[in-house]
Amino acid sequence: MPYWFFQWNDEIIKYLAMHGVTPEEFEFVVMHPMKLEKSRTTGRDIAKGQTQQGDFIACVYEWLDKDTILPITAFRPTKGD
């Protein structure tokens, strides 16, 4: 299992909460993705997968270095996402 450091701050945590996603869910999906993609608009990495509770989410993030991830946003994809 891969392991990376996640660069959390209060602003990012609040932003994810607005989308109904916790830091724990975000980290789990990024570390256990079902699918990896690149954003068509920003070129950022996107990990899609199921949380431990079975919810499907997409997590958008940037690499700060080879070991550190900066969470950007997360959402529950709609059909076609």
DSSP file (Angstrom, degrees, kcal/mol; ACC not computed):
  #  RESIDUE AA STRUCTURE BP1 BP2  ACC     N-H-->O    O-->H-N    N-H-->O    O-->H-N    TCO  KAPPA ALPHA  PHI   PSI    X-CA   Y-CA   Z-CA
    1    1 A M              0   0    0      0, 0.0    31,-0.1     0, 0.0     2,-0.1   0.000 360.0 360.0 360.0 131.6    0.0    0.0    0.0
    2    2 A P        -     0   0    0      0, 0.0     2,-0.4     0, 0.0    29,-0.0  -0.373 360.0-159.4 -71.0 154.5    1.4    3.4   -0.9
    3    3 A Y        +     0   0    0     -2,-0.1     2,-0.3     2,-0.0    28,-0.0  -0.989  15.3 167.1-138.0 129.8    1.8    6.0    1.8
    4    4 A W        -     0   0    0     -2,-0.4     2,-0.4    65,-0.0    64,-0.2  -0.913  36.6-109.1-133.1 161.9    2.1    9.7    1.4
    5    5 A F  E     -a   68   0A   0     62,-3.2    64,-3.3    -2,-0.3     2,-0.5  -0.757  29.2-147.1 -88.6 138.3    2.0   12.8    3.6
    6    6 A F  E     -a   69   0A   0     -2,-0.4     2,-1.2    62,-0.2    64,-0.2  -0.935   7.4-139.7-110.3 128.5   -1.1   14.9    3.2
    7    7 A Q        +     0   0    0     62,-3.0     2,-0.3    -2,-0.5    61,-0.0  -0.704  32.8 179.9 -89.8  90.0   -0.8   18.7    3.7
    8    8 A W        +     0   0    0     -2,-1.2     2,-0.3    62,-0.1     3,-0.0  -0.648  10.6 169.4 -93.4 147.4   -4.0   19.6    5.6
    9    9 A N     >  -     0   0    0     -2,-0.3     4,-2.3     1,-0.1     5,-0.2  -0.942  48.1-100.8-144.3 168.8   -5.1   23.0    6.8
   10   10 A D  H  > S+     0   0    0     -2,-0.3     4,-2.5     1,-0.2     5,-0.2   0.864 118.7  55.2 -59.7 -38.4   -8.3   24.3    8.2
   11   11 A E  H  > S+     0   0    0      2,-0.2     4,-2.2     1,-0.2    -1,-0.2   0.920 110.2  44.5 -62.5 -45.1   -9.4   25.9    4.9
   12   12 A I  H  > S+     0   0    0      2,-0.2     4,-2.6     1,-0.2     5,-0.2   0.915 112.8  51.5 -66.4 -42.6   -9.1   22.7    3.0
   13   13 A I  H  X S+     0   0    0     -4,-2.3     4,-2.1     1,-0.2    -2,-0.2   0.915 111.9  46.8 -61.3 -43.6  -10.8   20.7    5.7
   14   14 A K  H  X S+     0   0    0     -4,-2.5     4,-1.5     2,-0.2    -1,-0.2   0.896 111.3  52.2 -64.7 -40.2  -13.8   23.1    5.7
   15   15 A Y  H  X S+     0   0    0     -4,-2.2     4,-0.7    -5,-0.2     3,-0.2   0.921 110.2  47.1 -64.0 -44.2  -13.9   23.1    1.9
   16   16 A L  H ><>S+     0   0    0     -4,-2.6     5,-2.2     1,-0.2     3,-1.3   0.899 107.5  57.6 -62.8 -39.5  -14.1   19.3    1.8
   17   17 A A  H ><5S+     0   0    0     -4,-2.1     3,-1.6     1,-0.3    -1,-0.2   0.841  97.7  60.9 -60.8 -33.0  -16.8   19.3    4.5
   18   18 A M  H 3<5S+     0   0    0     -4,-1.5    -1,-0.3     1,-0.3    -2,-0.2   0.781 107.8  45.5 -63.2 -25.1  -18.9   21.5    2.2
   19   19 A H  T <<5S-     0   0    0     -3,-1.3    -1,-0.3    -4,-0.7    -2,-0.2   0.293 122.4-109.2 -99.0   7.1  -18.8   18.6   -0.2
   20   20 A G  T < 5S+     0   0    0     -3,-1.6     2,-0.4     1,-0.2    -3,-0.2   0.775  77.7 127.0  74.2  27.3  -19.6   16.1    2.5
   21   21 A V      < -     0   0    0     -5,-2.2    -1,-0.2    -8,-0.1    -2,-0.2  -0.956  45.8-150.0-121.8 135.7  -16.1   14.6    2.5
   22   22 A T     >  -     0   0    0     -2,-0.4     4,-2.4    -3,-0.1     5,-0.2  -0.615  29.4-113.1 -95.6 159.8  -13.8   14.1    5.5
   23   23 A P  H  > S+     0   0    0      0, 0.0     4,-2.7     0, 0.0     5,-0.2   0.878 118.9  55.1 -57.0 -37.3  -10.0   14.1    5.4
   24   24 A E  H  > S+     0   0    0      2,-0.2     4,-2.2     1,-0.2     5,-0.1   0.910 108.5  46.8 -64.3 -42.2  -10.0   10.4    6.3
   25   25 A E  H  > S+     0   0    0      2,-0.2     4,-2.3     1,-0.2     5,-0.2   0.923 112.5  50.8 -64.2 -43.5  -12.2    9.6    3.4
   26   26 A F  H  X S+     0   0    0     -4,-2.4     4,-2.4     1,-0.2     5,-0.2   0.948 112.1  45.8 -58.7 -51.5  -10.1   11.7    1.1
   27   27 A E  H  X S+     0   0    0     -4,-2.7     4,-2.3     1,-0.2    -1,-0.2   0.899 111.1  53.2 -61.1 -41.8   -6.9    9.9    2.2
   28   28 A F  H  X S+     0   0    0     -4,-2.2     4,-1.3    -5,-0.2    -1,-0.2   0.929 111.2  45.1 -61.1 -46.0   -8.4    6.5    1.9
   29   29 A V  H  < S+     0   0    0     -4,-2.3    -1,-0.2     1,-0.2    -2,-0.2   0.903 112.7  50.5 -67.1 -40.8   -9.5    7.0   -1.7
   30   30 A V  H  < S+     0   0    0     -4,-2.4    -1,-0.2     1,-0.2    -2,-0.2   0.888 115.7  42.8 -64.3 -36.8   -6.2    8.5   -2.7
   31   31 A M  H  < S+     0   0    0     -4,-2.3    -1,-0.2     1,-0.2    -2,-0.2   0.658 126.8  32.3 -82.8 -15.4   -4.3    5.6   -1.2
   32   32 A H  S  < S+     0   0    0     -4,-1.3    18,-0.3    -5,-0.2    -1,-0.2  -0.383  83.5 173.2-134.4  55.4   -6.8    3.0   -2.6
   33   33 A P        -     0   0    0      0, 0.0    16,-0.2     0, 0.0     3,-0.1  -0.337  29.3-162.1 -72.1 146.9   -8.1    4.4   -5.9
   34   34 A M  S    S+     0   0    0     14,-2.9     2,-0.3     1,-0.3    15,-0.2   0.703  85.6  12.8 -88.0 -27.5  -10.3    2.4   -8.2
   35   35 A K  E     -B   48   0A   0     13,-1.9    13,-3.0     2,-0.0     2,-0.4  -0.988  65.1-154.8-152.0 137.8   -9.3    4.8  -11.0
   36   36 A L  E     +B   47   0A   0     -2,-0.3     2,-0.3    11,-0.2    11,-0.2  -0.954  25.4 160.5-115.6 136.5   -6.7    7.5  -11.6
   37   37 A E  E     -B   46   0A   0      9,-2.7     9,-2.5    -2,-0.4     2,-0.4  -0.844  35.1-119.7-140.3 174.8   -7.2   10.3  -14.0
   38   38 A K  E     -B   45   0A   0     -2,-0.3     7,-0.2     7,-0.2     2,-0.2  -0.968  37.6-107.7-117.3 140.0   -6.0   13.8  -14.9
   39   39 A S     >  -     0   0    0      5,-3.1     4,-1.2    -2,-0.4     7,-0.0  -0.458  18.7-144.3 -64.4 134.2   -8.4   16.8  -14.8
   40   40 A R  T  4 S+     0   0    0     -2,-0.2    -1,-0.1     1,-0.2     0, 0.0   0.785  98.2  39.0 -68.9 -27.2   -9.2   18.0  -18.4
   41   41 A T  T  4 S+     0   0    0      3,-0.1    -1,-0.2     1,-0.0    -2,-0.0   0.841 132.4  17.6 -94.4 -36.4   -9.3   21.6  -17.2
   42   42 A T  T  4 S-     0   0    0      2,-0.1    -2,-0.1     0, 0.0     3,-0.1   0.627  87.5-127.7-112.3 -16.9   -6.4   21.9  -14.6
   43   43 A G     <  +     0   0    0     -4,-1.2    -3,-0.1     1,-0.3     2,-0.1   0.512  60.1 144.4  78.4   3.9   -4.2   18.8  -15.3
   44   44 A R        -     0   0    0     -6,-0.1    -5,-3.1     1,-0.1    -1,-0.3  -0.353  56.4 -99.2 -73.4 156.9   -4.4   17.9  -11.6
   45   45 A D  E     -BC  38  61A   0     16,-1.3    16,-2.3    -7,-0.2     2,-0.4  -0.497  35.1-163.4 -74.7 144.7   -4.5   14.3  -10.5
   46   46 A I  E     -BC  37  60A   0     -9,-2.5    -9,-2.7    14,-0.2     2,-0.5  -0.995   5.1-163.8-131.8 126.3   -7.9   12.8   -9.6
   47   47 A A  E     -BC  36  59A   0     12,-2.4    12,-3.0    -2,-0.4     2,-0.4  -0.944   9.7-166.9-107.1 128.1   -8.3    9.6   -7.6
   48   48 A K  E     +BC  35  58A   0    -13,-3.0   -14,-2.9    -2,-0.5   -13,-1.9  -0.937  29.9 106.4-115.6 138.7  -11.8    8.0   -7.8
   49   49 A G  E     - C   0  57A   0      8,-2.2     8,-2.8    -2,-0.4     2,-0.4  -0.989  61.1 -64.1 177.4-174.7  -12.9    5.2   -5.5
   50   50 A Q  E     - C   0  56A   0    -18,-0.3     6,-0.2    -2,-0.3   -18,-0.1  -0.761  38.0-132.7 -99.3 140.2  -15.0    4.1   -2.6
   51   51 A T    >   -     0   0    0      4,-2.9     3,-1.7    -2,-0.4   -26,-0.1  -0.261  40.0 -95.8 -73.5 173.1  -14.7    5.3    0.9
   52   52 A Q  T 3  S+     0   0    0      1,-0.3    -1,-0.1     2,-0.1    -2,-0.0   0.729 129.3  56.2 -64.7 -20.2  -14.6    2.7    3.7
   53   53 A Q  T 3  S-     0   0    0      2,-0.1    -1,-0.3   -28,-0.0   -28,-0.0   0.481 123.0-106.6 -88.8  -3.4  -18.4    3.4    4.1
   54   54 A G  S <  S+     0   0    0     -3,-1.7     2,-0.3     1,-0.3    -2,-0.1   0.485  72.1 140.4  94.8   3.3  -18.9    2.5    0.4
   55   55 A D        -     0   0    0      1,-0.0    -4,-2.9    -5,-0.0     2,-0.5  -0.618  49.7-130.6 -79.5 139.2  -19.5    6.0   -0.9
   56   56 A F  E     +C   50   0A   0     -2,-0.3     2,-0.3    -6,-0.2    -6,-0.2  -0.803  37.1 166.3 -92.1 123.7  -18.0    6.8   -4.3
   57   57 A I  E     -C   49   0A   0     -8,-2.8    -8,-2.2    -2,-0.5     2,-0.4  -0.931  32.0-137.1-134.9 160.0  -16.0   10.0   -4.4
   58   58 A A  E     -CD  48  75A   0     17,-3.0    17,-2.2    -2,-0.3     2,-0.5  -0.974  19.2-159.0-115.8 131.4  -13.5   11.8   -6.6
   59   59 A C  E     -CD  47  74A   0    -12,-3.0   -12,-2.4    -2,-0.4     2,-0.4  -0.950   0.1-159.1-117.2 122.7  -10.5   13.4   -5.0
   60   60 A V  E     +CD  46  73A   0     13,-3.0    12,-2.8    -2,-0.5    13,-1.4  -0.848  25.7 154.8-102.5 134.1   -8.5   16.2   -6.7
   61   61 A Y  E     -CD  45  71A   0    -16,-2.3   -16,-1.3    -2,-0.4     2,-0.3  -0.958  32.8-135.6-153.0 167.2   -5.0   16.9   -5.5
   62   62 A E  E     - D   0  70A   0      8,-2.0     8,-3.2    -2,-0.3     2,-0.5  -0.939  24.6-120.7-125.3 150.2   -1.5   18.2   -6.4
   63   63 A W  E     - D   0  69A   0     -2,-0.3     6,-0.2     6,-0.2     3,-0.1  -0.811  20.4-176.1 -88.6 125.5    1.9   16.8   -5.7
   64   64 A L  E    S-     0   0A   0      4,-2.8     2,-0.3    -2,-0.5    -1,-0.2   0.799  76.5 -25.6 -86.2 -34.5    4.1   19.1   -3.6
   65   65 A D  E >  S- D   0  68A   0      3,-1.1     3,-0.6     0, 0.0    -1,-0.3  -0.869  89.1 -69.8-158.1-171.3    7.0   16.7   -3.9
   66   66 A K  T 3  S+     0   0    0     -2,-0.3     3,-0.0     1,-0.2    -3,-0.0   0.655 132.3  30.5 -68.2 -12.5    7.4   12.9   -4.4
   67   67 A D  T 3  S+     0   0    0      1,-0.1   -62,-3.2   -63,-0.1     2,-0.5   0.456 106.9  76.6-120.5  -4.5    6.0   12.2   -0.9
   68   68 A T  E <   -aD   5  65A   0     -3,-0.6    -4,-2.8   -64,-0.2    -3,-1.1  -0.940  53.8-164.4-125.6 130.0    3.5   15.0   -0.2
   69   69 A I  E     -aD   6  63A   0    -64,-3.3   -62,-3.0    -2,-0.5    -6,-0.2  -0.902   9.2-153.1-112.1 135.0    0.0   15.6   -1.5
   70   70 A L  E     - D   0  62A   0     -8,-3.2    -8,-2.0    -2,-0.4     2,-0.1  -0.925  21.5-137.8-103.7 108.6   -2.0   18.9   -1.3
   71   71 A P  E     + D   0  61A   0      0, 0.0   -10,-0.2     0, 0.0     3,-0.1  -0.438  25.8 175.6 -64.5 137.6   -5.7   18.1   -1.3
   72   72 A I  E     -     0   0A   0    -12,-2.8     2,-0.3     1,-0.4   -11,-0.2   0.798  54.7 -38.6-107.7 -56.4   -7.6   20.5   -3.5
   73   73 A T  E     - D   0  60A   0    -13,-1.4   -13,-3.0     2,-0.0    -1,-0.4  -0.964  45.0-150.2-161.4 171.6  -11.2   19.3   -3.5
   74   74 A A  E     + D   0  59A   0     -2,-0.3     2,-0.3   -15,-0.2   -15,-0.2  -0.983  17.2 171.7-149.3 152.6  -13.5   16.2   -3.5
   75   75 A F  E     - D   0  58A   0    -17,-2.2   -17,-3.0    -2,-0.3   -55,-0.1  -0.977  39.9-104.9-155.6 165.1  -16.9   15.5   -4.9
   76   76 A R        -     0   0    0     -2,-0.3   -19,-0.2   -19,-0.2    -2,-0.0  -0.874  48.4-127.4 -95.6 108.4  -19.4   12.8   -5.5
   77   77 A P        -     0   0    0      0, 0.0     2,-0.2     0, 0.0   -21,-0.1  -0.180  15.5-141.9 -60.8 145.7  -19.3   12.3   -9.3
   78   78 A T    >   -     0   0    0      1,-0.1     3,-2.5     0, 0.0     2,-0.0  -0.564  47.3 -65.0 -95.1 168.9  -22.4   12.4  -11.3
   79   79 A K  T 3  S+     0   0    0      1,-0.3    -1,-0.1    -2,-0.2     0, 0.0  -0.327 128.0  26.0 -56.4 130.8  -23.0   10.0  -14.2
   80   80 A G  T 3         0   0    0     -3,-0.1    -1,-0.3    -2,-0.0     0, 0.0   0.216 360.0 360.0  97.4 -13.7  -20.5   10.8  -16.9
   81   81 A D    <         0   0    0     -3,-2.5    -2,-0.1     0, 0.0     0, 0.0   0.466 360.0 360.0 -77.4 360.0  -17.8   12.2  -14.5
